[in-house]
Amino acid sequence: MLSWQAMLLNGFFRLTMKRHGKKPIDLERLRAMTKNTPRRALAVPPGYKVENLHTDQGLEFDIADQAPRTHSSPTVVLYLHGGGYIFGSPKTHRQVLLAMAKAFDAPVYGLDYRLAPEHPFPAAVEDAAKAYRWLGTQYPQASIVLAGDSAGAGLAIATAIGVRDSGLPRPSAIVAFSPYADLAVTGASVESNAKLRHVHASRHSRGGGALSGRRRCPRPARLAALRRFQGIAAHVVVRKPPRDLARRYFAARGARFRSGCGS
């Protein structure tokens, strides 16, 4: 059940943000809104820290963890931020990184992956796969959790498929918040739930998919892709998944599926 705070926020979004989904995507405006992140969103509570890391492989992370960490963790989290593959960063999602660090009692690596349209598909997928492999070398004894929201949640699922197909150790879990995984926006619930959705109109979602560089593939190819979810992780937790997507994606066995309320 949603908290009263979440219900108020939903109402606010419907009144103030939903109308923007009927307009063409203004990428400069979106990025300007998220570039100057409010101080409150960047605040770090006592007992935690956020550090920036550049690796020799060209990866950049914001790492949220306890300060100091008094014990080693058997888990490490790779978090992929949302933003339609075209905006956002680990800084815009700092409070999510900190919440995940607390929930998992583990370091959380927020990946600053390349964004479209400057870096079209499959740039983000390549960055996420490289980050997963890199974390595996840095934490050889730890289990990796893939997590993300919106586009980042879809990217986490895509990364898990690539991990499985390449024969790497699969993630111990996938945590996906409202995954933007169907960039062609093919599910019937996109239209049937249009009045209830509080941020993105279907046209806006399709526009984000077009900007990311992912082309709408033929229906047989889409259906074939939906059968590829077997064995991607030991546990898959999806919060508020698109109804049709959840039914199709997780009909395959091999992953324990649990949906949050609102699915």
N, C-alpha and C positions, 0 to 999 in steps of 0.2 A: 504493500500500500504506500502511495506517495505521501511524503511529509507535507505539512501545510506550507512550508517554505517552497517546496518544489511545485506545488499547485499554484502558488502566487507567481512564481517565476514563469510557469507555463502560460498563465494568463497575460503576463507582461509581454512575453515574446509574441503571442498571438496579436496583441494590440499594436506593437511597435515594429516588429521585424518581419512578419509574414508578408506584408505588402511589398517588401523589397524583392521577394522571390518572383514577382510578376514582371520585374524589370530586367533588362540585360545585365549580366554580371559586370560590375565596375571593379576591375581587379586592383587598380591603383587605390581606390577608396577602401577596399577590403584590407589591403596590406597596410595602408596608413592607419586604419583603426587598430590593428594588432601590433604595429611597430612600437608605439608608445604605451607599453604595458603599465597599468597603474601600479603604484608602489605596493598597495595592499596585495595585489596578485603575485608580487615578487617576494613578499615577506616570507621569511624562514623561521619557523617556531623554535624555541629553545630545545636543545637536544638533537637537532638535525642540521644538515649542511647541504648546500648545492654547489657543486664545482663543475667548471667547464673543462672539457678534455678534447684535444686534437690528437689523433693517432697518426702513425706513420703511413697508414693505409688511406689517409685522406678523409677519415670519418670524424665527425664532431658530435659530442654528446654533452648534455647537462646531466650530471649524476646526483641524484638525491639519496641521502643515506643518513644513518645515525651519526652523531658527532659527540664523542668518539664511538666507533663501533667496538663494543666490549667483547663480542664473540663472532666467530665466523658464521656465515649464513650458508645453508645448503642450497639456497636458491638465489638466482639473479634474474631481474626483470628487464626485458627490452621493451620500452614503451614507444609507440609510434603515434604521434599527434594527429589530430584531425585538421580539417580545413580544405576538404575537397581536392586535395593534391595540389592546390594552387596558392594557399597561404597558411599561416600558422607556423609555430616553432615550439621547441621545448620550453621557451620562456613563457609563451602564452598558456602553457599547460603546467606551469610549475606546481600549482597547488594539487594537481592530479598526481604528479610525480611524487610529491611528498606524502600524499594519502596512500599511494601504492606502497611506498617504502615502509610506512607504518603498518599497513595491512599485512604485508608479506614478511615484515621484519627482515628486509633484504635491500641491497643496493638496487636502485632503479636507474637504468640508462635511457634517457630520452634522446632519441636520434634526431639530429637536424638533417633530414634527408633532402635531396634536391627536389625543387618544386617545378611544376609546369606553369606556363607553357615554355619557359626558357629551357627546361630540361624535361621533355615529354617522356611518356611511357616508352620503355620500361625503367627509366632512371631511378624512380623511387623504389621499385622492386629490387633492382640491383643493389642499391644502397642498403636496404633492409637485410638482404641475403648476406652481404659482406659483413654487416654489423653482427648478425647471428653467428657467422663463422668466427669472427674476431672474439666475441664473448666466449665462445667455446674454447678458444686457446687460452684466454685469460682466466677462465674458471673451469678447468677440466673436470673437477669433481662435483661441480654444482649442476643442478637442474635449471634449465632456462624456461621462464614463463614469457610468452609473447602476449602483449597487451596493446590496446589502442582504442581510440574512439572515432566514430564516423569513418572518414577515409582511412585513418590509421588502423581502425579495426579491420577494414577490408584488406589493408596491406598486411596486417598480421596473419590473416587467414591465407593470403596468397603466399606469404613467406613460408608458412608451415607446409603448404603443398610442395613448394620448391625444396624445402629441407627433406621431406619424405622422399621425393623423387630422386634426390641426389645421394641418398643413402646416409645422410648425417643423422646423429642422434636426434630424435624428435623432441619437441618441447614437452615439458611435463604438463603444461596447461596453456590454453588460449583464453584470454579474457577480452571480449569484444563488446564495447558499448555502442549500440545503435550502428552496426556496421554498414558502411556505404560500399557494398560489395558488388552490386548489380549496376554498373555504370550505364548500361543501356536502359535502365529503369523499365524492366519488362513486367514486373509483378502487378497484378490487378489491384492489390491493396494500396498502391501508390495513388491511384485515383479515388478508390472508395473511401480512403482515410484522409482525403485532401482537406476537409474542413477541420479535422482534429489535429492535423499536423501544425506545429506552431512556428516552424522556421522556414523550411524549404518547400517551394512549389515543385511539382514534377518537372516543369520546364527548366527551373533553376538547377535541379539535379542533373538533368541531361546536359545542360550547358557546362557544368563542372566537368562532366565526363568528356565532353568535346575538347575543353581546354587542356585536359590532362594528356590528350594525345591518343586516348584509347578509342579506336573506331568501333562502331556497332557491328558485331559479328553476326553471321547468319544464324538463324534459330537452331539448326541441328548442331552447330558448333557450340552454342551456348548450353544446350541440353547435355552435350557430351561433357562439357566442363563441370556441370553440376554433379556428375557422377564421380568426381575425382576426390571426394572428401573423406574417403575411408582411410582410417589410420593416421590422421594428421597430428593427433595429440591424444594423450591419455584422458584429459578432461577438457571440455569446451564449455565455457560459460558465456552466454550471450545475453546482454541486457537490452531489452526492447528491440528485438530483431524485426525486420520487415516480415510480416506473417507468411507471405508466399515463399520468400527466400528461405526462411527457417524450415518450412515444410520440405522444400526441395533439397536444400543443401545437406540437411542432417538426417535425411531418410536413410542414408548409407550407414551401416554399422561400422564399428571400429573406434568410435569416440563416444564418450558419455556426454550427452547433451543436457544442459540445464538452462532454462530460460528465466530471466528475471521477470518481475511483474510488468505488465503493460505490453507483453508480446502478443 
